[in-house]
Amino acid sequence: MKRLCTILILSAAVTVSGAEPSTLLLAAGRIAADACDAEGETIGGIGSAIEVMPSGEIAMLSDRGAGDGTIDYRPRLQFFTITHSGSKLDMQLARTLVLRDSNGRAFTGLFPDVPAAEPPQRIDGRMCHDPEGLAVADNGHFFIAEEYQPSVREFDAAGKFVRRFPTPAGFIPRGSSGPDFAADEKDALVAGREPNRGFEGLALLPDGNLATVLQSGLVQDGGREAGSTLLVVYDTESADVAAIYLLPLADAVELDASTPAGKKIKTRHLVVSSLAALPDGRLLALERDNFGADGSDEHPPARWKAVVLLDLRRADNLLGRADVSGAAPVQRTVLFNLAALDTAAHGLPRTEMPAKWEGIALAAIDGDRVRLLLSSDNDFLVPELRLRRGEGEPTVVPFPRAARTQDTWIIEVETLVPPLSASRNAVPSIIRT
């Protein structure tokens, strides 16, 4: 009988070494693309977000599934135990949690097909969900940022929907005749988030509020050509938007100085993929290009997979401002570029580095040194998927897009974070105007 699922979680050996004076690659592991979860379905897309649970488990978030919203999939959380074997990360699946609406019906990752319905949904009434960002509350609830609306949703510890945070009006995708959540081409929209460019990262701030970020700029701001995006802060008690900040992306000078040689990185290639919060209120962002292993036979090598320090304290709050010209943006400092480190000596040559690094989690902090977990989204890239149809048993679904299999990678990195300036407040105010 043909074996359809790999049971074991694979690990990749690395050797501890100084990648940069301020950055160390400590360990790495990978999850086989044909591994299955506790539901008997293919594990995939789980590098979209990664968090360390209070219990010590590692929570990883699947996105909408294979095929960019064309294959029916129930988005879920996967939980792993993680151990170190020297410089290897051994990942073992502990449990699977399918996300469900308030009536107990599973969300679907399918693209919305009711243009004006809010929140986005299918004709059969199922709620559409493309989860990309994750934060864990002290009470065990999960906050999840998703792209379709875009929105932030809260789920209880059992994975049941609790509430949805409102989407800023300018972020809702609009066609010429009104809201259009079903548009899958950016040219069909006149405003709002671009297709597949909604809320991507999410972090719980020290004050209990939430920070989330659009993958790239709004349509009316230039979209993926804008060279910047928007970071939103939500008040978790009221669920209101408390602040909106302008977040610039890397510019050509910075990219040329900090990346290995290769295909030129254009503005539209850059996105923000994940957020993590530091105890002092600053944020870490994972910023990347779209180069790297992507399931195709040939691909340009990765050039920009950078961890960037974000400081909100001098940024102007854009909420309620009609004219944002001259607004002070979020201050950003590049800590390291994963694609420029010596990953070849650590089990992952740059020519095979995944394109989509989308998860960042704070694992430990000691003074100015932080230990991070970075995860890649493998986009379910395996030739045969195992998926459920309704309540039946999992069945085999061919996935021709996967010309080459892509595993999920998790890398542990230690890096130095510059200290806060003594001349500024220790904790940023989210209501600076």
N, C-alpha and C positions, 0 to 999 in steps of 0.2 A: 504493500500500500504506500502511495506517495505521501510523504510527510509534508503537511501544509503549513505548519507553524514551528518555528524554532522555540524551544522552551528556555534554553539558557540565555542569560544576558552576557554578552561578550565584554571583555575589558581590553584596553590598549595600554601597554607598558610605556612609561615615560621615565626619564631620569631627571632628578632635580638639578637645575642649573640656573645661572643668572642670565636671563634673556636680555635684560637691560639692567643698569645699576639699580633701578628702582622697582623692577618687576621680575618675579620668579614664576615659571611654570612648575607647579607642584605635582600634579597628577592628572590623569585623564581616563575616561572610560567610554564605552559606546554600547548602544542598545541595538541589537540586530533588527534590520528593517522588516524581517519576516517573523519577529516575535509576536506573540499574542497576549492579550490582557485577560483579566478575570472574566470578561464577557465572552471569551473565545474569539474575539475580533482582532484584526491586525492593529498593533500599536504603531501610531504614526502621528506626525505633526506636534508631538508633545514638547518639543523644544521651543514652542511659541512663548512659553513663560515657565519660570522655575522659581520655587520658593522653598525656604527651609521652615518646616512646621515646628511649633513649640515642642512637639513630641520627638523631634529629631528626624522624622520622616522627610523625604524630599517630595514635594508636590510638583507635578509637571502638567501643563495644560495643553490639551489637543486643540487644534484649530477646527475649521469647518469640515475638514476631511479631504479626501483625494479629489482631484479633478476640478479644483477651483469652484466649488459650489454646484457641480453637475452630478455628483454621486451622493446619494442619500447616506448620511452619517449622523449619528447621535453624538454631539460634542460631549466631552467628559474630562475628568481629572484622573490622572494616574499617580499612585503613591509608591515610592520606592524606599527601601532601606539602602543605605550606602555605607560601605566599609572601605578602608584603605588596606591594600596588600602591597606594601612598599610604596611605589609610585603609581600603582594602579587604583582606579576607582571601581569597586565591584558593586554593581547595581542589581538589586533583586526586587521584583515586583511584589508589593505588599497588598494592594487593593485597587479597585477601579470604582469610580463614582460617576454615573451618568447624570447629566444636568437635566432637570425637569421643571416645567412651568408650575404655577400655583395649583393646577388641577392634577398634577402628577404625570402629565404627558411629556415625553421626551422632546427637547428642542431638536430641530433639524439644522444641519449645515447647508442645506440646499439654498440656492440663490432665491430671494423673494420673487414671487410672480404676481403680487397684487401691488401695482405701482404706488398708490397713494395711502395704503394701509400703514398706520403707525401704532405700535411698533411693527417693523417689517415681518411679513408672514407669507405663508403659502395659501393657495385657494382652499385647501382642506382644513385650514385653521391652525396649523402648526406654526409656532413661533420660530423665526429664523435667527440663527446665532452663529457668529463668526468670532469666537473668543481668541484674544491675542495677549491680554495683560492680566496679571493675577496679583492680588494682595490678600493676606490672611489676617483677620481681626482677632483680638484677644478672646472673644467669645466663640471662636471656632468657625465663624461665618467666612465666606469667601466673597471678595469683590472681584468682578471680572469685567475687563474692558473689551468691547467687541466692535467690529468694524461696520456691520451692515447699516446701523442707524446713523451715526455711531452712538454708543451709549455705554454707561457703566451700570452693571446689574449686581445686586447682592443676592447670594444664595446661603441657605442655612447649612449646617454641618452635614446634613444628609443629601445636599445637592439640590434642594427645592428652592425655587425662585421666591424671593422675599419682596424686593422693590427695585425700581429702575430710577436712576438719576436722570433729570431732564437734559436733553441735548440742546446746547446753545442754538438759537434760531439760525444763525448764519452757517451752521455746520450741517444742517439737514440738506441732503441732495435734492436739487430742484431742476426740473426741466422747464421748457418754455411755458407749460401749462400748470405747473405746480409741483409739489413734492413727488419725487420719482425714485423709490427705493429699488425698483426693478431694473433700472438702467445699468448695463454692464460695460458701457463704453463712455469714457470721459467726455467725448464730443457731444453726447446726448444731454449733458448737464450744463446749466448756466451758473450754478452756485452750489456751495456745500462741499462736502468731502468728495474726493474722486473715488471711483469704484476701486475696492481693495486697498484704500488708503485712509481708513478711518482710525479710531483709537487703537493704538498698538501697544503702548506701555502703560503700566499702572504701579503706583507705589503708595504705601500708607506712611504719611508723614508723622514726625514725632508728636505733633499736636493732635493727631487723630484724624486729620483731614486726608483727602485723597488727591494725588496728582496723576493726571493722565496726559497723553500726548498723541497728536495726530501723526500718522506715519510720514506725511508730507503736507505741503500747504493746501489751503482751500482752493477750489476752482476759481473763485473771484479774485484770489490773491496771486494767481499764476500757477496753482497746482504744483505738480512735481518739478516745474521749472522755476519755482519761486526762490529757491535757495534758502528757505526758512520754513518753519512750521509753527504750530501753536500748542502751548502747554496750558492745560486747564486745571484749576484747583477747585475741588468740591468740598463744601461743608458737609460732613457726614451726618450731623444731627438734623439739619434742615433739608439736606439733599440739594441745596441751591448751589449754583455756580458762584464761587467766592472771588475768583480771579482768572484772568486769561493773560498769558505772557507770550511775547514773541521770542522764538527760539531759532537762532541762525544755525545753519548747517556748515560743515567744513567748506572753505573756499578753495579756489584753485591753487593758491600759493601754499596753503597748509597741506593739501593733498600731495602736491609735487614734492614737498620737503619730507613727508612722513611715510610715503608708500614705496614699495618695491616697483621696479620698472614693469610696464605692461600696458594694456589697453587704457586709453585715456578715460578718466572718470569724469563724466558729465554731471551737471546738476541733477538731472532727472534720475540718475543712477543711485542717488543718496536717499536714505530714509533713516528715521529713528525707530528702533525695534523694541526697546525695553527700558524700564526704569527701576531703580532701587534707591531707597532713602537711607542717608546716613543719620546718625543720632543728632548731629548738629543742625539738621534741616536742609543741608545740601543734598543734591541728587546725583546719582550716577546714571548715565544713559549709554545704551549700546547703539552706536551709529554705524551704518554699514553701506557698502555698495551692493550691487546685485551680481557681482562676479563670483565664480567658484563652481564647485561641483553641483549640478542641478538635474541630474538624471539623463542628460543628453550625452551623446558619444564624444562631443568636443565642447570645451568651455574655456573661457579665459580664466587664468588663475585669480584667486582672491587678491585684492589690493588694500581694501579699507574695511576693517572690522574693529572699530575703535571704541574703547571705554572712555567716556568724556565726563568730567566733573562739571555740574551745573550749579550756579549760584544765583538764586532769585532775588537777593536782597537789594540790588540796585536796579532791578527791572521794574518798568512801569506796568501797572495794572491796566489792561486795555478794556476792561469791562465797562460798557456804557460810553466809550469814547467813539465819536463819529469819525474822527480823523486820527489815525494812528501814526501819521508821519512824524518823525522825530522821536518816537517812543524809545525809551531805553530798553534794550533787549536783555535776555538772560545772558549772564557771563558764562563762558564755557572754556574749559582747559582740558586738553587731551592728556590722558594718563598713559595710555599705551595703545598700540595698534597690533592686534593679534596676528594679522597677516604679515607683519614685519618681524615677528619673533621667530626664533629657530624651532618651529614646530616639527620640522622634518626629523629632528633628533628625538622627538617625543611621540613618534608613532603616527604623525599626520603631516605628510609633505604638503607644502603650500599649493602644489598643483592639484591636490585632491581635497583641499579644504572645502567644506560645504559653503554654498553661497549664502545661505540664510542662517546667520547667528541671531537669534531672536529672544534669548532668555538671559537675564542677569539676576543673581541673588547674592545678598550679603550673607556670608557664612560665618565670619568671625571678624572681630576688630580688636586691635591691640595698639593703642596710641594712634600714631599716624599711619600704621600699616593695616590694610584690610585684606581679607581673604574672600574671594569671589568664586561663584560657580557660574560658568557661561555654558549655554546650551544651544544646539543647532536644531532647526526645524527641517526634518527630512522630507516633508511634503508627501509622505506615504509612498516613497519611491521604491516599489518592489513590483515585479511583473504580475504577481497574483495576490490580490487582497482577500482577506476573509471578513465578510460583513454580514450582519443580520438584515433580514427583510421582514419588517414588522416584529412579531413575537416569535418567529421561527428560529431554527438553528442557523448558525453562520454558514454561509455558502461562499464558494470561490467566485471572485469578480476579477476578470482580466483588467490590467491597467497598462495599456500599451505605451503610455507616456514614459514609463520607467525603462528606458533603454539600458540604463545602468542602475544597479541597486545603490541606495544611499542610506547608511545607518545614521542613527542619532548620536551625536557626540556631546559629552559633558567634560569640560575642562576646569580644573581648579587652578586659580591664579592668585598670587599675593602681590600687591602693589602698594606703593607709597602715595598717600593723599596729602597734598599741601595743607598745612594748618590754617585755620581761620585767621584772618587779619584782626589784630587786636583793636584796630580803629573802627571796626564795624560791630553791629549787634551780633550776638551769638546765634540767635534764631531769627530766620527771615519773617517779615510780616507779609501775609498773603493779601493784605488790603492796602498796598502802596499805590497812590494815584499821583 
